[in-house]
Amino acid sequence: MSAEIRQLEPQGLWNKFADLNAVPRPSKKEERVIEFMKNFGNSLNLETIEDEVGNVIIKKPATSGMEDRKTVVMQSHLDMVHQKNNDTVFDFETQGIDMFVEGDWVKAKGTTLGADNGLGVATIMAILESNTIEHPAIEALFTIDEETGMTGAMGLKGGMLDGDILLNLDTEEDDEIGVGCAGGVDVTATRSYKQESVSESHLGYQIVVKGLQGGHSGMQIHEGLGNANKIMNRLLFNGFEKYGLRISEIDGGSLRNAIPRESQAKVAIEKSNEDNFLSETKSLAAAIQLEYKTMEPDLKVEINPMELPNQVMELGVQESLIKAIYAALNGVYRMSPDIPDLVETSNNIARILVKDGQIKIGCLTRSSVESSKWDLADALRSAFELAGCDVTYSGDYPGWKPNMDSDILKVMVPLYKELNNGEEPHVAACHAGLECGILGTNYPEMDMISFGPNIRGAHSPDERAQISSVQKYWNYVLEILKRIPKK
């Protein structure tokens, strides 16, 4: 890890970020980072609690003169999305993130950076450690497993916190003040299929879709980024319709909340159709590349000879599968009629795995409107059930309804303008799953707000944090703490 990160300003924040990024912290495997946070709190002689699901709470009294202010909960999540480039050799479970500075940005070498939400965690740590920062009483809440189910927020019981105001430090635009977010549900389709042997009149090919940007399946779902699973399905559908292509395996995408960057499939094609199949598939690939040339200039489709697969999917199931994937919506389902430019409802076809007689398709459906979320989920279920799949819903979590009469919002908007030469902040709801909606179920009277520094490419190896923006955000945080209203 580059020592140059520790020299950046504000040093307190960047040093804590470097410390944190040395600790492996994949979602659902946060044991090491939980212990790291407990040791940190105890080293400061602060009350430190681990709840029954693994969330860590560290409480710090108000500094002198701030005892009459409302208690503030400062909240961020400990886990990070693990994504790496195919040619990057890296073990997220044993290695710390390898960071470097490039211009005004901090990046990682071939992997996600962990700025989401590590910069929020580091911010809180720096404030807890400081002896000079003015602040009211603080309850630092570090949740687990935000990225793959929000089980930390869901498991936090009422009565653990006494705070009046919650500052969620998990927004990725430094001019944005978040007042609402989308809820979500995982839609998973599964079925088994019989495998059939392939005659010697066939040839084996591997089709690879790669070079896509990927990205956050909520915040970037409207940008027109390519989804490797949908692109692969177009190629397979075309090859089957015209040349009788048979599918042996498909392996596309990875995490539910990341737009799929890569997919690969193993297929068989009749020798007599080989030339036409190759010509047609390359032509279609070129057309798709042309469609995406603005947003996905590095998109590549490879069609490589391989050993003939021993078995392929039974014909009827294969046809139903590729038609169901074609019919299933990916992307924006509905824009909000009430908030300009806000995606209301969307779906990400995140993961497709077809192998050894088993199909599994994983989607993450998001919406700020519960009825619309279930409308889309039911539409997806219908498409997959028509293909003979069993469909389950899991990981359902609520959205966060905006409160435009929020007291902390009335502090933060004029303060932002004061610090930024009169510039108006963008007060908005976002199409991502923040923990505020879930936390609000057990703490309905808590006044909540979300903000953070500029982070780009979250959930992808292109993730980067803007140094100048972190400085701007840090100054904002310190001033907010000074202006917390009295009890």
QUINOR-V90653 format. One record per backbone hydrogen bond with DSSP energy under -1.0 kcal/mol. CO is the residue of the C=O (numbers start at 1). NH is the residue of the N-H. If there is no record, write none. Layout:
co=CO nh=NH
co=CO nh=NH
This chain:
co=2 nh=5
co=5 nh=8
co=10 nh=14
co=11 nh=15
co=12 nh=16
co=13 nh=17
co=14 nh=18
co=15 nh=19
co=16 nh=20
co=17 nh=21
co=20 nh=23
co=21 nh=97
co=25 nh=80
co=26 nh=29
co=30 nh=34
co=31 nh=35
co=32 nh=36
co=33 nh=37
co=34 nh=38
co=35 nh=39
co=36 nh=40
co=37 nh=41
co=38 nh=42
co=39 nh=43
co=41 nh=46
co=42 nh=45
co=47 nh=59
co=49 nh=57
co=55 nh=51
co=56 nh=142
co=57 nh=49
co=58 nh=140
co=60 nh=138
co=63 nh=66
co=66 nh=69
co=68 nh=487
co=71 nh=164
co=71 nh=165
co=72 nh=139
co=73 nh=167
co=74 nh=141
co=75 nh=169
co=76 nh=143
co=83 nh=112
co=85 nh=88
co=91 nh=94
co=91 nh=95
co=98 nh=109
co=99 nh=2
co=100 nh=107
co=102 nh=105
co=104 nh=467
co=105 nh=102
co=106 nh=465
co=107 nh=100
co=108 nh=110
co=110 nh=85
co=114 nh=118
co=115 nh=119
co=117 nh=121
co=118 nh=122
co=119 nh=123
co=120 nh=124
co=121 nh=125
co=122 nh=126
co=123 nh=127
co=124 nh=128
co=125 nh=129
co=126 nh=130
co=135 nh=63
co=137 nh=72
co=138 nh=60
co=139 nh=74
co=140 nh=58
co=141 nh=76
co=142 nh=56
co=143 nh=78
co=144 nh=152
co=145 nh=150
co=150 nh=154
co=151 nh=155
co=157 nh=160
co=164 nh=447
co=165 nh=73
co=166 nh=449
co=167 nh=75
co=168 nh=451
co=172 nh=455
co=173 nh=176
co=175 nh=426
co=177 nh=428
co=178 nh=450
co=180 nh=430
co=181 nh=400
co=183 nh=367
co=184 nh=397
co=185 nh=365
co=186 nh=394
co=187 nh=363
co=188 nh=392
co=189 nh=361
co=190 nh=390
co=191 nh=359
co=194 nh=314
co=196 nh=312
co=199 nh=202
co=201 nh=271
co=203 nh=269
co=204 nh=306
co=205 nh=267
co=206 nh=304
co=207 nh=265
co=208 nh=302
co=209 nh=263
co=210 nh=300
co=215 nh=259
co=216 nh=220
co=220 nh=223
co=227 nh=231
co=228 nh=232
co=229 nh=233
co=230 nh=234
co=231 nh=235
co=232 nh=236
co=233 nh=237
co=234 nh=238
co=235 nh=239
co=236 nh=240
co=237 nh=241
co=238 nh=242
co=239 nh=243
co=239 nh=245
co=240 nh=244
co=246 nh=268
co=247 nh=313
co=249 nh=266
co=250 nh=354
co=251 nh=264
co=252 nh=352
co=255 nh=258
co=257 nh=217
co=260 nh=228
co=261 nh=212
co=262 nh=253
co=263 nh=209
co=264 nh=251
co=265 nh=207
co=266 nh=248
co=266 nh=249
co=267 nh=205
co=268 nh=246
co=269 nh=203
co=270 nh=273
co=271 nh=274
co=273 nh=277
co=274 nh=278
co=275 nh=279
co=276 nh=280
co=277 nh=281
co=278 nh=282
co=279 nh=283
co=280 nh=284
co=281 nh=285
co=282 nh=286
co=283 nh=287
co=284 nh=288
co=285 nh=289
co=286 nh=290
co=287 nh=291
co=288 nh=292
co=292 nh=296
co=296 nh=299
co=300 nh=210
co=302 nh=208
co=304 nh=206
co=312 nh=196
co=314 nh=318
co=315 nh=319
co=316 nh=320
co=317 nh=321
co=318 nh=322
co=319 nh=323
co=320 nh=324
co=321 nh=325
co=322 nh=326
co=323 nh=327
co=324 nh=328
co=331 nh=347
co=334 nh=344
co=334 nh=345
co=339 nh=342
co=342 nh=336
co=344 nh=368
co=345 nh=333
co=345 nh=334
co=346 nh=366
co=347 nh=331
co=348 nh=350
co=348 nh=364
co=351 nh=362
co=352 nh=252
co=353 nh=360
co=354 nh=250
co=355 nh=358
co=357 nh=193
co=358 nh=355
co=359 nh=191
co=360 nh=353
co=361 nh=189
co=362 nh=350
co=362 nh=351
co=363 nh=187
co=364 nh=348
co=365 nh=185
co=366 nh=346
co=367 nh=183
co=369 nh=373
co=370 nh=374
co=371 nh=375
co=372 nh=376
co=373 nh=377
co=374 nh=378
co=375 nh=379
co=376 nh=380
co=377 nh=381
co=378 nh=382
co=379 nh=383
co=380 nh=384
co=381 nh=385
co=382 nh=386
co=384 nh=389
co=385 nh=388
co=390 nh=190
co=392 nh=188
co=394 nh=186
co=397 nh=184
co=400 nh=181
co=403 nh=406
co=406 nh=410
co=408 nh=412
co=409 nh=413
co=411 nh=415
co=412 nh=416
co=413 nh=417
co=414 nh=418
co=415 nh=419
co=416 nh=420
co=417 nh=422
co=420 nh=423
co=426 nh=177
co=428 nh=179
co=432 nh=182
co=432 nh=434
co=435 nh=439
co=436 nh=440
co=438 nh=441
co=439 nh=443
co=443 nh=446
co=447 nh=166
co=449 nh=168
co=450 nh=178
co=454 nh=466
co=456 nh=464
co=457 nh=460
co=460 nh=463
co=464 nh=456
co=465 nh=106
co=466 nh=470
co=467 nh=471
co=468 nh=472
co=469 nh=473
co=470 nh=474
co=471 nh=475
co=472 nh=476
co=473 nh=477
co=474 nh=478
co=475 nh=479
co=476 nh=480
co=477 nh=481
co=478 nh=482
co=479 nh=483
co=485 nh=70
